Amino acid sequence: MRYKLTFVVGLAVGYVLGTRAGRERYEQLKKSARQVAQNPAVRNTAETAAHQGRQYAGKAYHAVADKAVPMRDLAELFARILKVETKSLTPDEVGAHFGWMAMFAGLDMPASSAKTQAELGWKPKEIGVLADLGQRGYFAR
């Protein structure tokens, strides 16, 4: 999740810098970023970080009751809470409607606690995220 957040922040910063500084300044920043990215020390550091990330990725435990919560289910829940209508969109319509955020609008981020349950003997005792968020008065807390 941290890497996705970093990616989103990077996109937002790039967008703001690009619009504020103008196209010429954006091209200068792009050239500088490319030079930094091609620096051998930076490339070695990035490769080391990626290797370490791959090593630790399979070691993470998830403590979730739900197997996966589709983005659509979250959108429908929030629409019910906010008393607004939902509408299914084609992939082309998603791009037009959400703009630069379209790449995130259709992402489901499944997580499973199967490994946690098998290796640690953990069992979920609480309700899932949709049931929790859908409780009467949840957002009034």
N, C-alpha and C positions, 0 to 999 in steps of 0.2 A: 504494500500500500504506500509506503514511504516513497518508493521510486515513481509510482504513478503521480503522487502529489508533487514530487520534484518536477516531473515532466510537465504537469499542468501549470505550475508556477513559472517554469521556464517559458512556456508558450505565452502566458499572460505578460511576463516581463518583456519578451520579444515583441509582442504586439504593441504594448505601450511605448516602448522605445522607438519602434518603427514609425508609429503614427506621430509621436511628438517631435522626433528629430528630423523627420522628413526622409525622403527617399535617398538623398545623397549620403546623409549621415548613416542611414541604415546600411547602405552598401559598404561604407567604411567599417562599421561594426561587424558586418558579415565577413569581410576580408580578414579582420583581426581575429575573429572567432575561428575561421578556417586555419589561420596560421598557428593559433594556439593548439587546435585539435591535431595538427600535423606535427607538432613538436614531439620528438621521440620520448622525452621524459613524461609528457602528458599521456601519450599513447601507452607507455609501459605501466603507468599508474592506473589508467583506465582498464587495461587488460588484467592487472592484478586484482583490482576491485571486482571486476566481472567474474573472475575465477573464484574468488572468495565468496561472492554472492551465490554462485552455482553450488559451491560446497555446502553452504548453510541453508539453501532453499529447501532441501528435502528434510531438514531437521526441525522445521517449525511445527508447532502444535496449534490446532484450532479448537477453541472451546465454543462451538456453536451448536445450537439445537437443530437448526435448519440445515438441509443439505445444500440448498442453493435458493436464493431469493431473486427471481427475475426482476429486472428493472421495470418491466411492464406492471408487475404486481405492486411494486412500490408506488409507481405513478398512479395506478388506480386507487390505491389506499389513500394517498394524499389528496387526490381529486375528490374522493368521498368526504374526507375530513374538511376540505376547503369548500365543498359544495359547488364544484365546477365540473363541467363535462370533460370526458376524455374522447379522443379520436385516434383511430389507427392511422398511421401514415406510411406511405410507400418509402423506400429508401431515398428516392429523389426528393420527396416532400420533406423528409427529415432534414436533409441538407438545407433546404430553403427555409424551413421553420427555425431550426436551432443555430444556423450559421456555423461558426467555428466550433461550437460545442457539440455538433452532430456526432463527432467521433466518439463521444462519451455517452450520448443518449441511449444507444443500443447495447451498451456493455452490461453483461451480467458478470458478476464476480463471484463465481461459486467457491464455496469453502466447505470442507468436510471435516467432521470430527472423528472419522473412522480410525485414523492413526492414533489420535489421542485416546480414544476408547480402548483400542487394542493394546497399546503399549503402557498406558497409565491406569487403565481400568476406570476412567472417568465416564460418567453418564450425565447427560443434560437433565437437570431437575426443574428448570424454569421453562416458561413458554417461549415460543419462537419470536423472531423480530416482528413479523407481520401482526401476530396476535398481540404482542406488547404495544406496538405503535397504534394499533387499532382500538385499544382500550378506551372506553369513555373517559374523557377528561385528561388523557395522556399529555396533551400539549398545553393544558391549563396549569400544569404543575409549576 
